[in-house]
Amino acid sequence: MEKAEFSLLFGAYIKKLRQENRMTQPELADKLGNNFQNISAIERGEFTITIYTAQKFADAFDISLSALFKGFEDYSFKKEE
């Protein structure tokens, strides 16, 4: 998977998780200690996040880092079908 494709898929997955957790972008940004413009850019696939940021997302959604990546793997596999 290319970096751009990864960023787009991961961003869409983060958006899905945020919506499932009934959070707005500003609410998620507050949990991450970030701003909502960055959350928006991540969700649009404009940024490729670091493992540190992935851990912060996992914490914000109250799941483990491995669960975050497993969920992403399942999500991206379904999108490829």
ROFI-639691 format. One record per atom (N, C-alpha, C, CB): residue number from 0; x, y, z; residue in three letters; atom name. Coordinates in steps of 0.02 Angstrom, whole numbers, padded with zeros to 5 digits, always signed. Glycine has a CB too. Layout:
+------+--------+--------+--------+-------+------+
| kevo |   east |  north |     up | lumfi | dopa |
+------+--------+--------+--------+-------+------+
|  NUM |      X |      Y |      Z |   ALA |   CA |
...
+------+--------+--------+--------+-------+------+
***
This chain:
+------+--------+--------+--------+-------+------+
| kevo |   east |  north |     up | lumfi | dopa |
+------+--------+--------+--------+-------+------+
|    0 | +00043 | -00059 | +00000 |   MET |    N |
|    0 | +00000 | +00000 | +00000 |   MET |   CA |
|    0 | +00045 | +00062 | +00000 |   MET |    C |
|    0 | -00048 | +00000 | +00062 |   MET |   CB |
|    1 | +00030 | +00107 | -00045 |   GLU |    N |
|    1 | +00068 | +00170 | -00049 |   GLU |   CA |
|    1 | +00051 | +00216 | +00010 |   GLU |    C |
|    1 | +00054 | +00205 | -00116 |   GLU |   CB |
|    2 | +00098 | +00261 | +00025 |   LYS |    N |
|    2 | +00089 | +00307 | +00081 |   LYS |   CA |
|    2 | +00024 | +00348 | +00074 |   LYS |    C |
|    2 | +00149 | +00354 | +00086 |   LYS |   CB |
|    3 | +00011 | +00374 | +00014 |   ALA |    N |
|    3 | -00049 | +00415 | +00004 |   ALA |   CA |
|    3 | -00113 | +00374 | +00015 |   ALA |    C |
|    3 | -00049 | +00445 | -00067 |   ALA |   CB |
|    4 | -00113 | +00313 | -00010 |   GLU |    N |
|    4 | -00171 | +00269 | +00000 |   GLU |   CA |
|    4 | -00180 | +00253 | +00074 |   GLU |    C |
|    4 | -00164 | +00204 | -00042 |   GLU |   CB |
|    5 | -00124 | +00238 | +00108 |   PHE |    N |
|    5 | -00128 | +00225 | +00179 |   PHE |   CA |
|    5 | -00158 | +00284 | +00217 |   PHE |    C |
|    5 | -00058 | +00209 | +00207 |   PHE |   CB |
|    6 | -00134 | +00344 | +00201 |   SER |    N |
|    6 | -00158 | +00404 | +00236 |   SER |   CA |
|    6 | -00233 | +00414 | +00225 |   SER |    C |
|    6 | -00119 | +00466 | +00212 |   SER |   CB |
|    7 | -00256 | +00404 | +00164 |   LEU |    N |
|    7 | -00327 | +00411 | +00149 |   LEU |   CA |
|    7 | -00369 | +00360 | +00187 |   LEU |    C |
|    7 | -00339 | +00404 | +00074 |   LEU |   CB |
|    8 | -00348 | +00297 | +00185 |   LEU |    N |
|    8 | -00385 | +00245 | +00219 |   LEU |   CA |
|    8 | -00383 | +00253 | +00295 |   LEU |    C |
|    8 | -00357 | +00176 | +00200 |   LEU |   CB |
|    9 | -00324 | +00270 | +00322 |   PHE |    N |
|    9 | -00319 | +00277 | +00394 |   PHE |   CA |
|    9 | -00361 | +00337 | +00417 |   PHE |    C |
|    9 | -00246 | +00286 | +00416 |   PHE |   CB |
|   10 | -00359 | +00390 | +00379 |   GLY |    N |
|   10 | -00400 | +00449 | +00396 |   GLY |   CA |
|   10 | -00474 | +00433 | +00396 |   GLY |    C |
|   10 | -00386 | +00505 | +00347 |   GLY |   CB |
|   11 | -00496 | +00395 | +00346 |   ALA |    N |
|   11 | -00567 | +00375 | +00343 |   ALA |   CA |
|   11 | -00585 | +00330 | +00403 |   ALA |    C |
|   11 | -00582 | +00339 | +00277 |   ALA |   CB |
|   12 | -00538 | +00288 | +00422 |   TYR |    N |
|   12 | -00549 | +00244 | +00480 |   TYR |   CA |
|   12 | -00554 | +00284 | +00544 |   TYR |    C |
|   12 | -00493 | +00191 | +00486 |   TYR |   CB |
|   13 | -00511 | +00334 | +00552 |   ILE |    N |
|   13 | -00514 | +00377 | +00612 |   ILE |   CA |
|   13 | -00581 | +00414 | +00614 |   ILE |    C |
|   13 | -00454 | +00428 | +00612 |   ILE |   CB |
|   14 | -00602 | +00438 | +00557 |   LYS |    N |
|   14 | -00667 | +00473 | +00554 |   LYS |   CA |
|   14 | -00723 | +00426 | +00575 |   LYS |    C |
|   14 | -00681 | +00500 | +00483 |   LYS |   CB |
|   15 | -00721 | +00364 | +00550 |   LYS |    N |
|   15 | -00772 | +00314 | +00568 |   LYS |   CA |
|   15 | -00772 | +00302 | +00644 |   LYS |    C |
|   15 | -00758 | +00247 | +00531 |   LYS |   CB |
|   16 | -00713 | +00293 | +00673 |   LEU |    N |
|   16 | -00709 | +00283 | +00746 |   LEU |   CA |
|   16 | -00735 | +00344 | +00784 |   LEU |    C |
|   16 | -00636 | +00268 | +00766 |   LEU |   CB |
|   17 | -00716 | +00403 | +00761 |   ARG |    N |
|   17 | -00739 | +00464 | +00794 |   ARG |   CA |
|   17 | -00815 | +00468 | +00793 |   ARG |    C |
|   17 | -00709 | +00527 | +00760 |   ARG |   CB |
|   18 | -00845 | +00454 | +00736 |   GLN |    N |
|   18 | -00918 | +00457 | +00730 |   GLN |   CA |
|   18 | -00951 | +00402 | +00771 |   GLN |    C |
|   18 | -00938 | +00451 | +00657 |   GLN |   CB |
|   19 | -00923 | +00342 | +00772 |   GLU |    N |
|   19 | -00950 | +00288 | +00813 |   GLU |   CA |
|   19 | -00948 | +00306 | +00887 |   GLU |    C |
|   19 | -00912 | +00223 | +00801 |   GLU |   CB |
|   20 | -00897 | +00345 | +00907 |   ASN |    N |
|   20 | -00891 | +00366 | +00976 |   ASN |   CA |
|   20 | -00927 | +00432 | +00990 |   ASN |    C |
|   20 | -00818 | +00374 | +00995 |   ASN |   CB |
|   21 | -00965 | +00454 | +00941 |   ARG |    N |
|   21 | -01007 | +00515 | +00946 |   ARG |   CA |
|   21 | -00967 | +00576 | +00969 |   ARG |    C |
|   21 | -01064 | +00502 | +00994 |   ARG |   CB |
|   22 | -00910 | +00584 | +00937 |   MET |    N |
|   22 | -00866 | +00641 | +00952 |   MET |   CA |
|   22 | -00864 | +00688 | +00892 |   MET |    C |
|   22 | -00795 | +00617 | +00970 |   MET |   CB |
|   23 | -00859 | +00751 | +00907 |   THR |    N |
|   23 | -00846 | +00800 | +00855 |   THR |   CA |
|   23 | -00770 | +00804 | +00845 |   THR |    C |
|   23 | -00876 | +00871 | +00872 |   THR |   CB |
|   24 | -00749 | +00836 | +00791 |   GLN |    N |
|   24 | -00678 | +00845 | +00782 |   GLN |   CA |
|   24 | -00648 | +00887 | +00838 |   GLN |    C |
|   24 | -00664 | +00880 | +00714 |   GLN |   CB |
|   25 | -00680 | +00941 | +00861 |   PRO |    N |
|   25 | -00652 | +00979 | +00917 |   PRO |   CA |
|   25 | -00647 | +00937 | +00982 |   PRO |    C |
|   25 | -00693 | +01041 | +00930 |   PRO |   CB |
|   26 | -00696 | +00895 | +00993 |   GLU |    N |
|   26 | -00694 | +00852 | +01054 |   GLU |   CA |
|   26 | -00635 | +00803 | +01050 |   GLU |    C |
|   26 | -00760 | +00813 | +01062 |   GLU |   CB |
|   27 | -00625 | +00773 | +00992 |   LEU |    N |
|   27 | -00569 | +00727 | +00983 |   LEU |   CA |
|   27 | -00503 | +00764 | +00989 |   LEU |    C |
|   27 | -00574 | +00691 | +00915 |   LEU |   CB |
|   28 | -00501 | +00823 | +00959 |   ALA |    N |
|   28 | -00440 | +00864 | +00963 |   ALA |   CA |
|   28 | -00422 | +00879 | +01035 |   ALA |    C |
|   28 | -00449 | +00928 | +00924 |   ALA |   CB |
|   29 | -00472 | +00895 | +01076 |   ASP |    N |
|   29 | -00460 | +00909 | +01147 |   ASP |   CA |
|   29 | -00430 | +00848 | +01182 |   ASP |    C |
|   29 | -00525 | +00930 | +01182 |   ASP |   CB |
|   30 | -00456 | +00789 | +01167 |   LYS |    N |
|   30 | -00430 | +00728 | +01197 |   LYS |   CA |
|   30 | -00358 | +00715 | +01177 |   LYS |    C |
|   30 | -00473 | +00668 | +01178 |   LYS |   CB |
|   31 | -00341 | +00736 | +01115 |   LEU |    N |
|   31 | -00274 | +00724 | +01089 |   LEU |   CA |
|   31 | -00225 | +00781 | +01106 |   LEU |    C |
|   31 | -00277 | +00715 | +01014 |   LEU |   CB |
|   32 | -00252 | +00836 | +01132 |   GLY |    N |
|   32 | -00209 | +00894 | +01144 |   GLY |   CA |
|   32 | -00188 | +00925 | +01078 |   GLY |    C |
|   32 | -00148 | +00874 | +01184 |   GLY |   CB |
|   33 | -00234 | +00926 | +01030 |   ASN |    N |
|   33 | -00219 | +00949 | +00963 |   ASN |   CA |
|   33 | -00273 | +01000 | +00944 |   ASN |    C |
|   33 | -00217 | +00890 | +00913 |   ASN |   CB |
|   34 | -00275 | +01020 | +00881 |   ASN |    N |
|   34 | -00329 | +01064 | +00859 |   ASN |   CA |
|   34 | -00370 | +01029 | +00806 |   ASN |    C |
|   34 | -00301 | +01131 | +00832 |   ASN |   CB |
|   35 | -00433 | +01051 | +00799 |   PHE |    N |
|   35 | -00478 | +01015 | +00754 |   PHE |   CA |
|   35 | -00458 | +01020 | +00681 |   PHE |    C |
|   35 | -00548 | +01042 | +00762 |   PHE |   CB |
|   36 | -00420 | +01071 | +00662 |   GLN |    N |
|   36 | -00397 | +01076 | +00593 |   GLN |   CA |
|   36 | -00350 | +01017 | +00576 |   GLN |    C |
|   36 | -00362 | +01143 | +00580 |   GLN |   CB |
|   37 | -00309 | +00998 | +00624 |   ASN |    N |
|   37 | -00264 | +00941 | +00613 |   ASN |   CA |
|   37 | -00304 | +00876 | +00609 |   ASN |    C |
|   37 | -00212 | +00936 | +00669 |   ASN |   CB |
|   38 | -00355 | +00869 | +00652 |   ILE |    N |
|   38 | -00398 | +00810 | +00649 |   ILE |   CA |
|   38 | -00431 | +00806 | +00580 |   ILE |    C |
|   38 | -00451 | +00810 | +00706 |   ILE |   CB |
|   39 | -00457 | +00862 | +00557 |   SER |    N |
|   39 | -00488 | +00864 | +00491 |   SER |   CA |
|   39 | -00439 | +00843 | +00436 |   SER |    C |
|   39 | -00515 | +00934 | +00478 |   SER |   CB |
|   40 | -00378 | +00869 | +00439 |   ALA |    N |
|   40 | -00328 | +00852 | +00389 |   ALA |   CA |
|   40 | -00310 | +00778 | +00392 |   ALA |    C |
|   40 | -00265 | +00895 | +00399 |   ALA |   CB |
|   41 | -00306 | +00750 | +00451 |   ILE |    N |
|   41 | -00292 | +00678 | +00458 |   ILE |   CA |
|   41 | -00349 | +00638 | +00427 |   ILE |    C |
|   41 | -00283 | +00658 | +00533 |   ILE |   CB |
|   42 | -00411 | +00657 | +00443 |   GLU |    N |
|   42 | -00469 | +00621 | +00416 |   GLU |   CA |
|   42 | -00473 | +00626 | +00340 |   GLU |    C |
|   42 | -00533 | +00648 | +00447 |   GLU |   CB |
|   43 | -00447 | +00680 | +00311 |   ARG |    N |
|   43 | -00447 | +00687 | +00238 |   ARG |   CA |
|   43 | -00387 | +00652 | +00206 |   ARG |    C |
|   43 | -00447 | +00761 | +00220 |   ARG |   CB |
|   44 | -00342 | +00625 | +00247 |   GLY |    N |
|   44 | -00284 | +00589 | +00220 |   GLY |   CA |
|   44 | -00227 | +00634 | +00201 |   GLY |    C |
|   44 | -00304 | +00549 | +00161 |   GLY |   CB |
|   45 | -00226 | +00695 | +00227 |   GLU |    N |
|   45 | -00173 | +00743 | +00209 |   GLU |   CA |
|   45 | -00110 | +00733 | +00251 |   GLU |    C |
|   45 | -00199 | +00813 | +00218 |   GLU |   CB |
|   46 | -00116 | +00699 | +00308 |   PHE |    N |
|   46 | -00059 | +00686 | +00352 |   PHE |   CA |
|   46 | -00051 | +00611 | +00361 |   PHE |    C |
|   46 | -00067 | +00721 | +00420 |   PHE |   CB |
|   47 | +00010 | +00588 | +00365 |   THR |    N |
|   47 | +00024 | +00520 | +00387 |   THR |   CA |
|   47 | +00047 | +00526 | +00460 |   THR |    C |
|   47 | +00079 | +00484 | +00341 |   THR |   CB |
|   48 | +00010 | +00494 | +00504 |   ILE |    N |
|   48 | +00024 | +00502 | +00575 |   ILE |   CA |
|   48 | +00083 | +00460 | +00597 |   ILE |    C |
|   48 | -00037 | +00485 | +00616 |   ILE |   CB |
|   49 | +00111 | +00478 | +00655 |   THR |    N |
|   49 | +00165 | +00440 | +00686 |   THR |   CA |
|   49 | +00135 | +00387 | +00732 |   THR |    C |
|   49 | +00213 | +00486 | +00725 |   THR |   CB |
|   50 | +00176 | +00341 | +00755 |   ILE |    N |
|   50 | +00154 | +00291 | +00802 |   ILE |   CA |
|   50 | +00133 | +00324 | +00868 |   ILE |    C |
|   50 | +00209 | +00239 | +00815 |   ILE |   CB |
|   51 | +00165 | +00378 | +00887 |   TYR |    N |
|   51 | +00147 | +00415 | +00947 |   TYR |   CA |
|   51 | +00075 | +00442 | +00940 |   TYR |    C |
|   51 | +00197 | +00473 | +00960 |   TYR |   CB |
|   52 | +00060 | +00470 | +00883 |   THR |    N |
|   52 | -00008 | +00496 | +00872 |   THR |   CA |
|   52 | -00059 | +00439 | +00869 |   THR |    C |
|   52 | -00011 | +00538 | +00807 |   THR |   CB |
|   53 | -00040 | +00383 | +00840 |   ALA |    N |
|   53 | -00084 | +00325 | +00838 |   ALA |   CA |
|   53 | -00101 | +00303 | +00909 |   ALA |    C |
|   53 | -00052 | +00267 | +00799 |   ALA |   CB |
|   54 | -00052 | +00304 | +00954 |   GLN |    N |
|   54 | -00064 | +00286 | +01023 |   GLN |   CA |
|   54 | -00113 | +00335 | +01056 |   GLN |    C |
|   54 | +00001 | +00283 | +01063 |   GLN |   CB |
|   55 | -00105 | +00399 | +01040 |   LYS |    N |
|   55 | -00151 | +00450 | +01067 |   LYS |   CA |
|   55 | -00222 | +00438 | +01042 |   LYS |    C |
|   55 | -00127 | +00520 | +01048 |   LYS |   CB |
|   56 | -00229 | +00419 | +00978 |   PHE |    N |
|   56 | -00296 | +00403 | +00952 |   PHE |   CA |
|   56 | -00324 | +00342 | +00989 |   PHE |    C |
|   56 | -00293 | +00389 | +00876 |   PHE |   CB |
|   57 | -00284 | +00291 | +00997 |   ALA |    N |
|   57 | -00307 | +00231 | +01033 |   ALA |   CA |
|   57 | -00331 | +00250 | +01103 |   ALA |    C |
|   57 | -00251 | +00178 | +01036 |   ALA |   CB |
|   58 | -00292 | +00290 | +01138 |   ASP |    N |
|   58 | -00311 | +00312 | +01205 |   ASP |   CA |
|   58 | -00377 | +00351 | +01203 |   ASP |    C |
|   58 | -00256 | +00356 | +01236 |   ASP |   CB |
|   59 | -00385 | +00395 | +01154 |   ALA |    N |
|   59 | -00445 | +00436 | +01148 |   ALA |   CA |
|   59 | -00507 | +00393 | +01137 |   ALA |    C |
|   59 | -00438 | +00487 | +01091 |   ALA |   CB |
|   60 | -00498 | +00337 | +01101 |   PHE |    N |
|   60 | -00554 | +00292 | +01087 |   PHE |   CA |
|   60 | -00559 | +00236 | +01138 |   PHE |    C |
|   60 | -00547 | +00263 | +01017 |   PHE |   CB |
|   61 | -00516 | +00238 | +01188 |   ASP |    N |
|   61 | -00515 | +00189 | +01243 |   ASP |   CA |
|   61 | -00506 | +00118 | +01217 |   ASP |    C |
|   61 | -00580 | +00194 | +01283 |   ASP |   CB |
|   62 | -00459 | +00110 | +01171 |   ILE |    N |
|   62 | -00441 | +00044 | +01145 |   ILE |   CA |
|   62 | -00365 | +00039 | +01146 |   ILE |    C |
|   62 | -00470 | +00032 | +01073 |   ILE |   CB |
|   63 | -00340 | -00022 | +01139 |   SER |    N |
|   63 | -00268 | -00032 | +01136 |   SER |   CA |
|   63 | -00242 | -00012 | +01067 |   SER |    C |
|   63 | -00249 | -00105 | +01152 |   SER |   CB |
|   64 | -00177 | +00000 | +01063 |   LEU |    N |
|   64 | -00146 | +00016 | +01000 |   LEU |   CA |
|   64 | -00154 | -00042 | +00951 |   LEU |    C |
|   64 | -00072 | +00034 | +01009 |   LEU |   CB |
|   65 | -00146 | -00103 | +00976 |   SER |    N |
|   65 | -00154 | -00162 | +00933 |   SER |   CA |
|   65 | -00226 | -00167 | +00908 |   SER |    C |
|   65 | -00134 | -00226 | +00970 |   SER |   CB |
|   66 | -00275 | -00150 | +00949 |   ALA |    N |
|   66 | -00345 | -00151 | +00927 |   ALA |   CA |
|   66 | -00357 | -00098 | +00874 |   ALA |    C |
|   66 | -00392 | -00141 | +00987 |   ALA |   CB |
|   67 | -00325 | -00040 | +00882 |   LEU |    N |
|   67 | -00332 | +00013 | +00832 |   LEU |   CA |
|   67 | -00306 | -00012 | +00764 |   LEU |    C |
|   67 | -00292 | +00076 | +00853 |   LEU |   CB |
|   68 | -00247 | -00043 | +00764 |   PHE |    N |
|   68 | -00219 | -00066 | +00700 |   PHE |   CA |
|   68 | -00256 | -00128 | +00673 |   PHE |    C |
|   68 | -00146 | -00083 | +00709 |   PHE |   CB |
|   69 | -00280 | -00171 | +00716 |   LYS |    N |
|   69 | -00319 | -00228 | +00693 |   LYS |   CA |
|   69 | -00384 | -00204 | +00661 |   LYS |    C |
|   69 | -00334 | -00277 | +00752 |   LYS |   CB |
|   70 | -00416 | -00156 | +00693 |   GLY |    N |
|   70 | -00477 | -00128 | +00665 |   GLY |   CA |
|   70 | -00464 | -00095 | +00598 |   GLY |    C |
|   70 | -00508 | -00077 | +00713 |   GLY |   CB |
|   71 | -00407 | -00059 | +00593 |   PHE |    N |
|   71 | -00389 | -00028 | +00530 |   PHE |   CA |
|   71 | -00376 | -00081 | +00477 |   PHE |    C |
|   71 | -00327 | +00016 | +00538 |   PHE |   CB |
|   72 | -00342 | -00134 | +00495 |   GLU |    N |
|   72 | -00328 | -00187 | +00447 |   GLU |   CA |
|   72 | -00393 | -00216 | +00420 |   GLU |    C |
|   72 | -00285 | -00243 | +00480 |   GLU |   CB |
|   73 | -00441 | -00230 | +00464 |   ASP |    N |
|   73 | -00505 | -00257 | +00443 |   ASP |   CA |
|   73 | -00543 | -00206 | +00399 |   ASP |    C |
|   73 | -00548 | -00275 | +00504 |   ASP |   CB |
|   74 | -00541 | -00143 | +00419 |   TYR |    N |
|   74 | -00574 | -00090 | +00382 |   TYR |   CA |
|   74 | -00544 | -00082 | +00312 |   TYR |    C |
|   74 | -00569 | -00023 | +00420 |   TYR |   CB |
|   75 | -00478 | -00081 | +00308 |   SER |    N |
|   75 | -00446 | -00071 | +00243 |   SER |   CA |
|   75 | -00456 | -00132 | +00198 |   SER |    C |
|   75 | -00372 | -00058 | +00252 |   SER |   CB |
|   76 | -00459 | -00192 | +00227 |   PHE |    N |
|   76 | -00470 | -00252 | +00187 |   PHE |   CA |
|   76 | -00539 | -00249 | +00156 |   PHE |    C |
|   76 | -00463 | -00315 | +00231 |   PHE |   CB |
|   77 | -00589 | -00227 | +00193 |   LYS |    N |
|   77 | -00657 | -00222 | +00167 |   LYS |   CA |
|   77 | -00661 | -00169 | +00112 |   LYS |    C |
|   77 | -00707 | -00205 | +00223 |   LYS |   CB |
|   78 | -00624 | -00115 | +00119 |   LYS |    N |
|   78 | -00625 | -00062 | +00068 |   LYS |   CA |
|   78 | -00593 | -00085 | +00003 |   LYS |    C |
|   78 | -00589 | +00000 | +00094 |   LYS |   CB |
|   79 | -00545 | -00132 | +00008 |   GLU |    N |
|   79 | -00511 | -00157 | -00052 |   GLU |   CA |
|   79 | -00553 | -00206 | -00092 |   GLU |    C |
|   79 | -00445 | -00189 | -00032 |   GLU |   CB |
|   80 | -00603 | -00235 | -00060 |   GLU |    N |
|   80 | -00645 | -00285 | -00094 |   GLU |   CA |
|   80 | -00690 | -00253 | -00146 |   GLU |    C |
|   80 | -00688 | -00323 | -00044 |   GLU |   CB |
+------+--------+--------+--------+-------+------+
***
